Amino acid sequence: MEHRNLHSGLKSGDFIVLNGAAVEYSKLEISRIYTTTVVESNEVNVIYLYLHFLLLLQYISMSKITTFSKCSRSIFTKMRSDKQEFSRFPTKTGRRSLSRSISQSSTDSYSSAASYTDSSDDETSPREKGQVNSKGNSDFCVKNIKQAEFGRREIDIAEQDMSALMSLRKRAQSEKPLAGAKVVGCTHITAQTAVLVETLVALGAQCRWTACNIYSTQNEVAAALAELGVAVFAWKGESEDDFWWCIDRCVNMEGWQPNMILDDGGDLTHWIYKKYPSVFKKARGIVEESVTGVHRLYQLSKAGKLCVPAMNVNDSVTKQKFDNLYCCRESILDGLKRTTDIMFGGKQVVVCGYGEVGKGCCTALKALGAVVYVTEIDPICALQACMDGFRVMKLNEVIRQVDMVITCTGNKNVVTREQLDNMKNGCIVCNMGHSNTEIDVASLRTPELTWERVRSQVDHIIWPDGKRIVLLAEGRLLNLSCSTVPSFVLSITATTQALALIELYNAPEGRYKQDVYLLPKKMDEYVASLHLLNFDAHLTELTDEQAKYMGLNKNGPFKPNYYRY
């Protein structure tokens, strides 16, 4: 191997290529250009340096060290002047990766997940603001009513992929089946929810609305609803005190008492039971769409404390299969990509729970090359996971090796502090179940652990030895806190909710007792049929002979209630 003096023939002012980096010989120690890390405070320089470096590659050979030509020197002279001009703009100090800078700019854009929600510099609590809409109405509390126009655009976009709900609105608005209904709702406040709320208003209902999750509200959409005249109390990033205050403002309105409840998670129902039990004297029913909320309703029913009929939307086929399975199959990847920029190929992931949500998450992760483990308490779900090609393990058996932990159970303390302590450095922890109780986040708020905010909804939890985990949305629902879910899927759920409200509100006295009911099978099939139009699907019709042979009505329902789809 030939050895030579690297400095021979070089003089001050020459430029060389050293290990793929362009440096000026006289400033070799202080002018290194890194391709992945921005140097000190002038983070924008690397962009200009890199672009000009691509030009230099046209003139230099690929030898280990090469002296540049005069032509190359002129390019570097131009590069210096560009750098000096660009350096006049203020930049943030400290080292950050280029990918981090680009990713941050993308999350600050006006996407449906971040939009004006994350870009506002106003830190004043909405509770301290006095806002009125264009009609002079002040019965609402949102981040900024001036964002209503942008929220309206997002709602318009959502309507385009929620054709079934729009069809229901068009068919029923002349009949006003919800005339006289006073609906109080506690759901995620997104553009898709706004389409539902506006549908209920078009069908004759008066609505007051709040958020079931402190991170999922799209501020501009809440503003658009407030501008429309809906009493909405919600903004992204509420505190726990704000959360309950907003629920209280929805329910406790002088001269207005709800007679229908639309809940997602059971917090609204719980608050009414706790603070305003007299509401149930006039209420005609509750519609609940989450596993957690439905579980609470069945507990109330079993204890004999359920005061009104309740419709379990969560276990309707259209909700289970489409919102829980197909929706989570797409939104889990969206939420993880937006928050962590992770590549899934080869990563080891454990998914806690193999219900419909867990099935959707596992399918998506496996498709991108992740090694997926499943934890389960139910032998039937566990057997399904095995047959689908997943290893069923106890969490403690894999907790030290996995790169990611995802909870999908609806239970509490699924991931404990001991398991969090045993995770490896850099492990990503998130929740796809409704409740924020699945991960023991409260145990992480101790003096010996440091919380470091990385970006919106992303925190590093740092242990004394330097180990850190990446916690997303503080353990709350990942997809609606950190990204969005497809409008088409939410159209299915929203249509189901609207029909459940219509059914309970218009049901003759005595049809429903103080118990929890599933949506009638005929309505489930109707919701599905409305959405088939999007695919130009053509259903086969039974002949009279076939219908008689099967013992079915030609128009349905086609399956008994006990049928498992």
C-alpha positions as CSV (number, residue, x, y, z in Angstrom):
1,M,0.0,0.0,0.0
2,E,1.4,3.4,-1.0
3,H,2.0,5.9,1.8
4,R,2.5,9.6,1.0
5,N,2.4,13.0,2.8
6,L,-1.2,14.1,2.6
7,H,-0.1,17.7,2.9
8,S,2.4,17.7,0.0
9,G,1.4,20.0,-2.8
10,L,-1.4,21.6,-0.9
11,K,-1.5,25.3,0.1
12,S,-3.9,27.5,2.0
13,G,-7.1,28.2,0.0
14,D,-7.1,24.8,-1.8
15,F,-10.2,22.7,-1.4
16,I,-10.1,18.9,-1.0
17,V,-12.5,16.0,-0.9
18,L,-11.9,14.1,2.3
19,N,-14.1,11.0,3.0
20,G,-16.9,12.4,0.9
21,A,-16.8,15.9,2.5
22,A,-15.6,19.1,0.9
23,V,-13.3,21.1,3.1
24,E,-11.0,24.1,2.7
25,Y,-7.4,23.0,3.4
26,S,-6.5,25.9,5.6
27,K,-9.6,25.4,7.8
28,L,-9.7,21.6,7.8
29,E,-10.5,21.4,11.5
30,I,-13.3,23.9,11.6
31,S,-14.9,23.6,8.2
32,R,-16.1,20.0,8.1
33,I,-19.4,19.5,6.3
34,Y,-21.5,16.7,7.7
35,T,-24.1,15.2,5.4
36,T,-26.5,14.2,8.2
37,T,-26.0,16.8,11.0
38,V,-26.2,20.5,10.8
39,V,-23.1,22.3,12.1
40,E,-23.7,24.3,15.3
41,S,-26.1,27.2,15.0
42,N,-26.1,27.8,11.3
43,E,-28.4,24.9,10.4
44,V,-29.4,26.3,7.0
45,N,-25.8,26.3,5.7
46,V,-25.8,22.6,5.1
47,I,-28.5,22.9,2.5
48,Y,-26.5,25.4,0.4
49,L,-23.3,23.5,1.0
50,Y,-24.8,20.3,0.0
51,L,-26.4,21.7,-3.2
52,H,-23.1,23.3,-4.3
53,F,-21.3,20.1,-3.4
54,L,-23.4,18.2,-5.9
55,L,-22.2,20.7,-8.6
56,L,-18.6,20.1,-7.6
57,L,-19.0,16.4,-8.2
58,Q,-19.2,17.3,-11.9
59,Y,-15.6,18.6,-11.8
60,I,-13.7,16.4,-9.4
61,S,-12.6,12.8,-9.6
62,M,-13.5,10.2,-7.1
63,S,-10.0,9.7,-5.7
64,K,-9.4,9.9,-1.9
65,I,-8.0,13.5,-2.1
66,T,-8.2,15.8,-5.0
67,T,-7.1,19.4,-5.5
68,F,-9.9,21.4,-7.0
69,S,-9.7,23.3,-10.3
70,K,-10.2,27.0,-10.8
71,C,-13.7,26.2,-11.9
72,S,-14.4,24.5,-8.7
73,R,-12.9,27.3,-6.7
74,S,-15.2,29.8,-8.4
75,I,-18.2,27.7,-7.3
76,F,-17.0,27.7,-3.8
77,T,-16.5,31.5,-3.9
78,K,-20.2,31.7,-5.0
79,M,-21.1,29.4,-2.2
80,R,-19.3,31.5,0.4
81,S,-21.3,34.6,-0.7
82,D,-24.6,32.7,-0.6
83,K,-23.7,31.5,2.9
84,Q,-23.0,35.0,4.1
85,E,-26.2,36.3,2.6
86,F,-28.3,33.4,4.1
87,S,-26.5,33.7,7.5
88,R,-28.2,37.0,8.1
89,F,-31.4,35.2,8.9
90,P,-31.8,34.1,12.5
91,T,-31.5,30.3,13.2
92,K,-31.9,28.2,16.2
93,T,-28.8,27.1,18.1
94,G,-27.8,23.6,18.8
95,R,-27.3,20.5,16.8
96,R,-30.3,19.0,15.1
97,S,-30.6,16.4,12.4
98,L,-31.6,17.6,9.0
99,S,-34.4,15.0,8.9
100,R,-35.7,16.5,12.3
101,S,-35.9,20.0,10.7
102,I,-37.7,18.8,7.7
103,S,-40.1,16.6,9.7
104,Q,-40.9,19.5,12.0
105,S,-41.8,21.7,9.1
106,S,-44.1,19.1,7.8
107,T,-45.9,18.8,11.1
108,D,-46.4,22.6,11.2
109,S,-48.1,22.6,7.8
110,Y,-51.8,22.9,7.5
111,S,-52.6,19.2,7.3
112,S,-55.8,17.9,8.8
113,A,-53.9,16.6,11.8
114,A,-51.8,19.7,12.6
115,S,-53.1,22.6,10.5
116,Y,-53.8,25.7,12.6
117,T,-54.0,23.5,15.7
118,D,-50.2,23.4,16.1
119,S,-49.2,26.6,14.4
120,S,-50.8,29.1,16.7
121,D,-48.5,31.1,18.9
122,D,-51.3,32.3,21.2
123,E,-50.8,30.6,24.5
124,T,-53.8,32.4,26.2
125,S,-56.3,29.8,27.5
126,P,-59.5,29.9,25.5
127,R,-61.4,30.1,28.8
128,E,-59.9,33.6,29.3
129,K,-60.9,34.9,25.9
130,G,-64.2,36.7,25.1
131,Q,-65.0,35.5,21.5
132,V,-68.1,36.0,19.4
133,N,-69.0,34.6,16.0
134,S,-70.2,36.6,13.0
135,K,-73.8,36.4,14.3
136,G,-72.9,37.8,17.7
137,N,-73.2,34.5,19.5
138,S,-70.7,33.8,22.3
139,D,-72.0,30.4,23.6
140,F,-68.9,28.4,22.7
141,C,-65.2,28.2,23.7
142,V,-62.6,27.4,21.1
143,K,-59.0,28.3,20.4
144,N,-59.6,31.0,17.8
145,I,-63.0,31.7,16.1
146,K,-61.1,33.4,13.3
147,Q,-59.9,30.0,12.1
148,A,-63.5,29.1,11.1
149,E,-62.9,29.6,7.4
150,F,-60.1,27.1,7.3
151,G,-62.1,24.6,9.3
152,R,-65.0,25.0,6.8
153,R,-62.6,24.0,4.0
154,E,-61.6,20.9,5.9
155,I,-65.2,19.9,6.5
156,D,-65.9,20.4,2.8
157,I,-63.1,18.0,2.0
158,A,-64.4,15.4,4.5
159,E,-67.9,15.6,3.0
160,Q,-66.5,14.4,-0.4
161,D,-65.6,11.0,1.1
162,M,-68.6,10.7,3.4
163,S,-71.2,10.3,0.7
164,A,-73.4,7.9,2.7
165,L,-73.8,10.2,5.6
166,M,-74.5,13.1,3.2
167,S,-77.0,10.8,1.4
168,L,-78.8,10.2,4.7
169,R,-78.9,13.9,5.4
170,K,-80.4,14.6,2.0
171,R,-83.0,11.8,2.3
172,A,-84.1,12.7,5.9
173,Q,-83.8,16.4,6.3
174,S,-87.2,17.2,4.9
175,E,-88.8,14.8,7.4
176,K,-86.7,16.2,10.4
177,P,-86.7,12.9,12.4
178,L,-84.7,14.7,15.1
179,A,-87.0,17.7,15.5
180,G,-87.1,18.6,19.2
181,A,-84.0,16.5,20.0
182,K,-81.4,18.2,22.2
183,V,-78.2,16.2,21.7
184,V,-75.2,16.7,23.9
185,G,-72.1,15.0,22.4
186,C,-68.6,14.1,23.6
187,T,-66.5,12.8,20.8
188,H,-63.3,13.5,18.9
189,I,-63.8,16.9,17.2
190,T,-62.5,16.5,13.7
191,A,-63.7,17.4,10.3
192,Q,-65.5,14.1,10.0
193,T,-67.3,14.6,13.3
194,A,-68.4,18.1,12.1
195,V,-70.1,16.4,9.1
196,L,-72.0,14.3,11.6
197,V,-72.9,17.3,13.8
198,E,-74.1,19.3,10.8
199,T,-76.2,16.3,9.7
200,L,-77.9,16.1,13.1
201,V,-78.6,19.8,12.9
202,A,-80.1,19.4,9.4
203,L,-82.3,16.6,10.7
204,G,-83.8,19.0,13.3
205,A,-81.6,18.5,16.4
206,Q,-80.1,21.2,18.6
207,C,-76.5,20.2,19.5
208,R,-73.9,21.1,22.2
209,W,-70.6,19.4,21.8
210,T,-67.3,18.8,23.6
211,A,-64.2,16.6,23.0
212,C,-63.6,13.2,24.4
213,N,-59.8,13.5,24.0
214,I,-57.6,16.5,25.0
215,Y,-55.3,16.1,22.0
216,S,-57.6,15.1,19.1
217,T,-59.5,18.4,18.5
218,Q,-58.9,20.2,15.3
219,N,-59.1,23.8,16.4
220,E,-60.1,25.2,13.0
221,V,-63.0,22.6,12.8
222,A,-64.2,23.5,16.3
223,A,-64.2,27.2,15.2
224,A,-66.2,26.3,12.1
225,L,-68.8,24.6,14.2
226,A,-69.0,27.6,16.5
227,E,-69.4,29.9,13.6
228,L,-72.3,27.7,12.4
229,G,-74.0,28.2,15.8
230,V,-73.2,24.9,17.5
231,A,-72.2,25.4,21.1
232,V,-68.8,23.7,21.0
233,F,-66.4,23.7,23.9
234,A,-63.0,22.2,22.9
235,W,-59.5,22.9,21.9
236,K,-56.3,20.9,21.3
237,G,-54.1,20.5,24.3
238,E,-56.7,21.0,27.1
239,S,-55.7,20.3,30.7
240,E,-57.6,17.8,32.8
241,D,-59.4,20.7,34.4
242,D,-60.2,22.2,31.0
243,F,-61.6,18.8,29.9
244,W,-64.1,18.5,32.7
245,W,-64.9,22.2,32.5
246,C,-65.8,21.8,28.8
247,I,-68.1,18.9,29.5
248,D,-69.8,20.8,32.3
249,R,-70.4,23.8,30.0
250,C,-72.1,21.5,27.5
251,V,-74.5,20.0,30.0
252,N,-75.1,22.9,32.4
253,M,-76.8,25.5,30.3
254,E,-79.7,27.6,31.7
255,G,-82.9,27.0,29.9
256,W,-81.5,24.0,27.9
257,Q,-81.5,20.4,29.0
258,P,-80.4,17.5,26.8
259,N,-82.7,14.6,26.0
260,M,-80.2,12.6,23.9
261,I,-76.5,11.7,24.7
262,L,-73.9,10.8,22.2
263,D,-70.8,9.6,24.0
264,D,-67.3,8.2,23.1
265,G,-65.6,6.7,26.1
266,G,-68.3,7.3,28.8
267,D,-66.9,10.5,30.3
268,L,-70.0,12.6,29.5
269,T,-72.3,9.9,30.8
270,H,-70.3,9.6,34.0
271,W,-70.3,13.4,34.5
272,I,-74.1,13.6,34.1
273,Y,-74.6,10.7,36.5
274,K,-72.3,12.4,39.0
275,K,-73.4,16.1,38.7
276,Y,-76.7,16.3,36.9
277,P,-78.7,13.0,37.5
278,S,-82.0,14.8,36.9
279,V,-81.1,15.0,33.2
280,F,-82.0,11.3,32.9
281,K,-85.6,12.0,33.9
282,K,-86.2,13.5,30.4
283,A,-83.4,11.8,28.4
284,R,-84.6,9.2,25.9
285,G,-81.3,7.4,25.5
286,I,-77.6,7.1,25.2
287,V,-75.5,6.2,22.1
288,E,-72.0,5.0,22.9
289,E,-69.4,4.1,20.4
290,S,-66.3,2.9,22.3
291,V,-65.2,-0.3,24.1
292,T,-64.6,1.6,27.3
293,G,-67.9,3.4,27.3
294,V,-69.9,0.3,26.4
295,H,-68.2,-1.6,29.2
296,R,-69.2,1.1,31.7
297,L,-72.8,1.0,30.4
298,Y,-73.0,-2.8,30.9
299,Q,-71.7,-2.3,34.5
300,L,-74.4,0.3,35.2
301,S,-77.0,-2.0,33.7
302,K,-75.8,-5.0,35.8
303,A,-75.9,-2.9,38.9
304,G,-79.4,-1.7,38.1
305,K,-78.2,2.0,37.8
306,L,-78.8,2.5,34.1
307,C,-81.6,5.1,34.0
308,V,-82.3,5.2,30.2
309,P,-82.0,2.9,27.2
310,A,-78.5,2.8,25.7
311,M,-77.4,1.8,22.2
312,N,-74.1,-0.1,21.9
313,V,-72.8,1.2,18.6
314,N,-69.3,-0.2,19.2
315,D,-70.4,-3.8,18.7
316,S,-72.4,-3.1,15.6
317,V,-70.8,-5.0,12.7
318,T,-70.2,-1.9,10.6
319,K,-68.4,-0.2,13.6
320,Q,-66.4,-3.3,14.6
321,K,-65.2,-4.3,11.2
322,F,-64.7,-1.0,9.5
323,D,-63.8,1.6,12.2
324,N,-61.9,-0.7,14.4
325,L,-60.2,-3.1,11.9
326,Y,-59.8,-1.4,8.6
327,C,-59.4,2.1,10.0
328,C,-56.7,1.1,12.5
329,R,-54.9,-0.9,9.8
330,E,-54.2,2.4,8.0
331,S,-54.1,5.0,10.8
332,I,-51.6,3.1,13.0
333,L,-48.9,3.6,10.3
334,D,-49.9,7.2,9.7
335,G,-49.6,8.1,13.4
336,L,-46.3,6.4,13.9
337,K,-44.7,7.8,10.7
338,R,-45.8,11.4,11.5
339,T,-44.5,11.3,15.0
340,T,-41.3,9.2,14.8
341,D,-40.3,8.9,11.1
342,I,-39.6,5.2,11.9
343,M,-39.0,2.6,9.3
344,F,-40.9,-0.6,10.1
345,G,-38.9,-3.2,8.2
346,G,-37.2,-5.6,10.7
347,K,-38.4,-3.8,13.8
348,Q,-39.7,-6.0,16.6
349,V,-43.1,-4.9,17.8
350,V,-45.4,-6.2,20.5
351,V,-49.2,-5.5,20.1
352,C,-51.2,-5.9,23.3
353,G,-54.6,-7.2,22.4
354,Y,-55.8,-9.1,19.3
355,G,-59.3,-7.7,19.0
356,E,-60.4,-5.9,15.9
357,V,-58.1,-2.9,16.6
358,G,-55.2,-5.2,17.4
359,K,-55.8,-7.3,14.2
360,G,-55.7,-4.1,12.1
361,C,-52.5,-2.9,13.7
362,C,-50.8,-6.3,13.4
363,T,-51.8,-6.7,9.7
364,A,-50.4,-3.3,8.8
365,L,-47.1,-3.8,10.7
366,K,-46.5,-7.3,9.3
367,A,-47.1,-6.0,5.7
368,L,-44.2,-3.5,6.1
369,G,-41.8,-6.2,7.4
370,A,-42.0,-5.8,11.1
371,V,-41.6,-8.8,13.4
372,V,-44.9,-8.8,15.4
373,Y,-45.6,-10.4,18.8
374,V,-49.1,-10.5,20.3
375,T,-50.2,-10.6,24.0
376,E,-53.7,-11.8,24.7
377,I,-55.9,-13.0,27.7
378,D,-58.6,-14.6,25.5
379,P,-57.7,-18.0,24.1
380,I,-59.9,-17.6,21.1
381,C,-58.2,-14.3,20.1
382,A,-54.9,-15.9,20.9
383,L,-55.6,-18.8,18.6
384,Q,-56.6,-16.4,15.8
385,A,-53.3,-14.6,16.2
386,C,-51.4,-17.9,16.0
387,M,-53.3,-18.9,12.8
388,D,-52.5,-15.5,11.3
389,G,-48.8,-16.1,11.8
390,F,-48.0,-14.1,15.0
391,R,-46.2,-15.3,18.1
392,V,-48.4,-15.1,21.2
393,M,-46.2,-14.2,24.2
394,K,-46.4,-12.6,27.6
395,L,-45.3,-9.0,27.6
396,N,-42.5,-9.7,30.1
397,E,-41.0,-12.3,27.8
398,V,-40.3,-9.8,25.0
399,I,-40.3,-6.4,26.8
400,R,-36.5,-6.2,26.8
401,Q,-36.0,-6.8,23.1
402,V,-38.8,-5.0,21.3
403,D,-38.5,-1.7,19.5
404,M,-42.2,-0.7,19.9
405,V,-45.0,-1.4,22.3
406,I,-48.6,-0.8,21.1
407,T,-51.6,-1.3,23.4
408,C,-55.1,-2.1,22.0
409,T,-57.1,-3.5,24.9
410,G,-59.2,-0.9,26.5
411,N,-58.0,-2.1,29.9
412,K,-55.8,-0.4,32.6
413,N,-52.1,-0.9,33.5
414,V,-51.5,-3.1,30.5
415,V,-47.9,-1.7,30.5
416,T,-46.7,-1.2,34.1
417,R,-43.8,0.9,35.5
418,E,-41.7,-2.2,35.9
419,Q,-42.1,-3.1,32.3
420,L,-41.3,0.5,31.3
421,D,-38.1,0.3,33.4
422,N,-37.2,-2.9,31.5
423,M,-37.6,-1.5,28.0
424,K,-34.5,-1.0,25.9
425,N,-33.2,2.4,25.0
426,G,-35.3,4.1,22.3
427,C,-38.3,1.9,22.6
428,I,-41.5,3.6,21.2
429,V,-44.6,3.3,23.4
430,C,-48.1,4.2,22.3
431,N,-51.8,3.4,22.7
432,M,-54.4,2.6,20.1
433,G,-57.2,1.9,22.7
434,H,-59.6,4.6,23.6
435,S,-58.6,5.1,27.2
436,N,-55.4,6.7,28.5
437,T,-55.2,4.1,31.3
438,E,-53.5,1.3,29.3
439,I,-50.0,2.6,29.8
440,D,-49.1,3.6,33.4
441,V,-48.1,7.1,32.5
442,A,-48.7,8.5,36.0
443,S,-45.9,6.3,37.3
444,L,-43.5,8.1,35.0
445,R,-44.1,11.5,36.5
446,T,-41.5,11.1,39.3
447,P,-38.5,13.3,40.2
448,E,-35.9,10.8,39.0
449,L,-37.2,10.7,35.5
450,T,-36.9,13.6,33.0
451,W,-39.5,14.5,30.5
452,E,-38.2,16.1,27.3
453,R,-40.6,17.4,24.6
454,V,-39.3,16.4,21.2
455,R,-42.1,17.6,19.0
456,S,-45.9,17.9,19.3
457,Q,-47.3,14.7,21.0
458,V,-43.8,13.2,21.3
459,D,-41.9,13.0,24.6
460,H,-38.6,11.4,25.6
461,I,-38.8,9.9,29.1
462,I,-35.2,9.8,30.3
463,W,-33.9,7.5,33.1
464,P,-31.0,8.5,35.4
465,D,-28.6,6.1,33.5
466,G,-29.4,7.9,30.2
467,K,-31.9,5.4,28.8
468,R,-34.9,6.9,27.2
469,I,-38.2,5.7,25.7
470,V,-40.3,7.6,23.2
471,L,-43.9,8.1,24.5
472,L,-46.5,9.2,22.0
473,A,-49.5,11.4,22.9
474,E,-48.8,10.8,26.6
475,G,-50.5,7.4,26.3
476,R,-53.7,8.7,24.7
477,L,-55.2,7.5,21.5
478,L,-52.4,7.6,18.9
479,N,-54.2,7.9,15.6
480,L,-56.6,10.7,16.5
481,S,-54.1,12.5,18.7
482,C,-51.1,12.4,16.2
483,S,-52.7,12.0,12.8
484,T,-56.1,11.5,11.3
485,V,-58.3,8.6,10.3
486,P,-59.9,8.1,6.8
487,S,-63.1,10.0,6.2
488,F,-64.7,7.0,4.5
489,V,-64.4,4.8,7.6
490,L,-65.8,7.6,9.8
491,S,-68.7,8.0,7.5
492,I,-69.7,4.4,8.4
493,T,-69.4,5.0,12.1
494,A,-71.1,8.4,11.9
495,T,-74.0,7.1,9.8
496,T,-74.5,4.3,12.4
497,Q,-74.5,6.9,15.2
498,A,-77.0,9.1,13.5
499,L,-79.4,6.1,12.9
500,A,-79.0,5.0,16.5
501,L,-80.0,8.5,17.7
502,I,-83.0,8.5,15.3
503,E,-84.1,5.1,16.5
504,L,-83.9,5.8,20.2
505,Y,-85.5,9.3,19.9
506,N,-88.4,8.1,17.8
507,A,-89.0,4.7,19.4
508,P,-92.4,4.3,21.0
509,E,-92.6,4.1,24.7
510,G,-91.8,0.6,25.9
511,R,-89.8,-0.6,23.0
512,Y,-86.5,-0.1,24.8
513,K,-86.2,-0.6,28.5
514,Q,-83.4,0.6,30.8
515,D,-80.8,-1.7,29.3
516,V,-78.0,-1.8,26.6
517,Y,-79.0,-2.7,23.1
518,L,-77.3,-3.5,19.8
519,L,-78.2,-1.6,16.7
520,P,-80.9,-3.6,14.8
521,K,-79.3,-5.9,12.1
522,K,-81.5,-4.2,9.5
523,M,-79.9,-0.8,10.2
524,D,-76.4,-2.3,10.1
525,E,-77.1,-3.7,6.6
526,Y,-78.6,-0.3,5.6
527,V,-75.4,1.5,6.6
528,A,-73.4,-1.0,4.6
529,S,-75.6,-0.7,1.5
530,L,-75.3,3.1,1.5
531,H,-71.5,2.8,1.3
532,L,-71.5,0.2,-1.5
533,L,-72.4,3.0,-3.9
534,N,-68.8,4.3,-3.6
535,F,-67.5,1.1,-5.2
536,D,-70.1,0.7,-7.9
537,A,-70.9,-2.6,-6.2
538,H,-73.9,-4.6,-7.4
539,L,-75.7,-6.9,-4.9
540,T,-77.2,-10.2,-6.0
541,E,-80.9,-10.5,-5.3
542,L,-82.5,-13.7,-3.9
543,T,-85.2,-15.3,-5.9
544,D,-88.4,-16.1,-4.2
545,E,-87.5,-19.8,-4.2
546,Q,-84.0,-19.1,-2.7
547,A,-85.5,-16.8,0.0
548,K,-88.1,-19.4,1.0
549,Y,-85.4,-22.1,1.1
550,M,-83.2,-20.0,3.4
551,G,-86.1,-18.7,5.5
552,L,-85.2,-15.1,4.8
553,N,-86.9,-11.9,3.7
554,K,-85.6,-10.9,0.3
555,N,-84.8,-7.5,1.6
556,G,-83.0,-8.7,4.7
557,P,-81.9,-9.0,7.4
558,F,-79.7,-11.7,5.9
559,K,-77.9,-12.9,9.1
560,P,-79.1,-13.7,12.6
561,N,-77.9,-11.6,15.5
562,Y,-75.6,-14.3,16.7
563,Y,-73.7,-14.5,13.3
564,R,-70.0,-13.7,13.5
565,Y,-68.8,-11.8,10.4
